[in-house]
């Protein structure tokens, strides 16, 4: 900026040109810095959104655990275990069969 001011006072065209070039470079630098800040702000906004979604999921999970009906959960688990045992028993009986058992 000093080159521009000195060039204006002394009517030196080359100094004025140099001052204008330096001011243009300064403006370009500020524009790039502004763009970088905007990009960084977008990243922060995206991360904030991810954190908010994670918090919501965690609160939902905690709520479902806290509101669990233990009697219903135990009953459902027992039903599933009974079904699993029946399926395992059927499979073991089927696995023991051979082609000769089918021909009898």
N, C-alpha and C positions, 0 to 999 in steps of 0.2 A: 504494500500500500504506500510505503514511503517513496518507491520509485514513481508511482503515479502522481503523488502530490508534488514531488520535486520536479517531475517532468512538466506538470501544469504550470508551476511557478516559473520555470526556466524556459517554457515553450519548447522543450526538447521532445520531438516526436518519438524518437527511439525509446526514451525513458517512459513516455506515456504508453507506448505499445507494450513494453515490458511490464509495466504496472497493470495494464488491462489483462495481459496473459496470466500474471500471478493471481489476480482476482478471479479470473475464469477457473484456474486450477483449484483455487480455494473453494469456489462454489461447487465444482465437480466433486471435490473431496467431501464437502458437507452433504451433498446429495447421496453419495455412496454410503456415508455413515448413517444417514436417515433411513436408507433402504435396509442396511444391516440391522438397525434397531427394529424396523418393522418386521423383518424376518424372525428376529429373536423373539419378538412379542407374539408372533403366530405360533412359534414352537412352545412358548410358555402357555398360551391359551390351549393348545392341543394337549399338553401334559396335564393341565388343570382339569380338562375334560376327562382324561383317562383316570386321574385320581378320584374325581367325583364319581365316576362309574364304579370304580373299585370299592369306594366307601359304601355306595348303595348296595352292591352285591354282598359285601361283608355284613352290613346291617340286616339284609334279608336273610342271610344264612344264620346269623345270631338269633334273629327273631324266630326262625323256624325251629332252631334247637331249643330255645327257651319255651316255645309254645308246644313242644312235643307232648302228645298224649302217650305216656309210657305204657299204659295198659293196651292201647290199640297197637302200638308199635311192637310190643312183645307178642301179641296175638298174631299179627301179620308175619313176624319173623318165624314163629312156630309153624304157621301154615306153609311158609316157603321151605322151611327145613323138612317138613313132612313130604312135600312134593319132591324135593331133592332126593330124599331117601327112597321114595317110591321109584323115581326114575333110575337111580343107581341100582336098585334091586332088580328092576326089569332088565336093565342092560347086562347085569352080571348073569342072569338066567339066559338071556339071548346069546351071550358070548359063549356059554358052555355048549350050546347046541351045535351039532355038526350035520353034514349032509345025510348021514346014516340015520339020525334021529327023525329027519323029515320023511325018509323012505319007509319007515316002520308003519 
